[in-house]
Amino acid sequence: MAYNLTNLTNGGTLLSVFQVANEVTEGWFGIMILLSTFTISFVSLMQVSDKKMAFAASSFLTFIITILLRAAELIVDDKIFILAIVLVVGSAIILHATD
């Protein structure tokens, strides 16, 4: 196994630190940010509204953050498809669940 010996002390900005973390994790850092954002916002919004509204608001928030992370080159296109599959499965479960 080859080890990545990136100099982690050479981070000038927060974006460069995130890019190094994304490089070290082979592109999964951005995806985990999106999944954690969706999960946290969904659970938080379920406290104040129903499941469908919480899911819609969480999906919209995750979409906005996806655009920002894609512009910062923290997310590549092939990993976005994995997130889309997770969201579709989650939406099918939420929409067909009984309240």
N, C-alpha and C positions, 0 to 999 in steps of 0.2 A: 504494500500500500504506500503510495506516495503522500508525503505530508506537505501541506501548504505552509510555507515559511514566510508569509506576508508580514511585513513590519507593521504591527498593530499600534505602535506608538506614533506613527506618522499621520494621525488623523487631524487635519486642520479644522474641518467643519463637521457638523453632525451628519451631513449628507455623505461625506467621505467615510465616516465611521460606519454608517449603514451600508454603504457600497462594499466595504471590506467584509462586513459581517455577511452580506449576501453572497459575496464571492466564496467565503470560507464554507458556507452552508450549501453551496452549489445551487443558489437561486431559491431556496426555501424560506429565507428570512422574510421576504416580502409577502409570500403566501401566508405565512404564519401571522404576520401583522394583520392581514385581511381577515383570516379566520377568527383571530382573537377579537378584532373589532366587531365583527358580525355577532359573535357569541355574546360578548359583553353587552352590546347595545340591544340585542334581542331579549336577553334575560332581564335587563333593566327596564325595557319598555313593556314587557309583559306584566310588570307590577302596576302600571298605570292604564293599560288598555288591553284589548283582546288580542288573541294570537295572530289573527290576520293583519291587523293594523301594525302590530309590533314587527311582524315579518316584513311587511312592505316598507316600513321606515328603516329597518335595519338593512334591507337590501339596497335601498337608495343611498344610505350613508356609506355602505361598503362600495357601491358603484363609484361614488365621488372619490373615495380614497384610492380606488383602483386606478382611476384616471391620473391622480397625482403621483402615485407610485410608478405607473408606467412612464410618465413624463420624466421622472427621476431615474429611470432605467433600473429600478429595483425589481421589476416583474417582467418576465419574458412571456411571449405569447403562448408557448406550449404549457406553461404552468397555469395560465388563466383558464384553460379548458378544464383542468382538474377542479379548479374552484367553481366553475360553472356547473359541472356535474354534481358537486356537493350541494350547491344551492338549488338545483332542480330537484334533486332527491328530497332535500329538506322542504321545499315548497310543496311537493306532492304529499308529503307526510302531514304538513301543517294544514293544507287546504282540505284534505280528506278526513282529518281528525274531527271528532265530535266535540263540541264545546260543553 
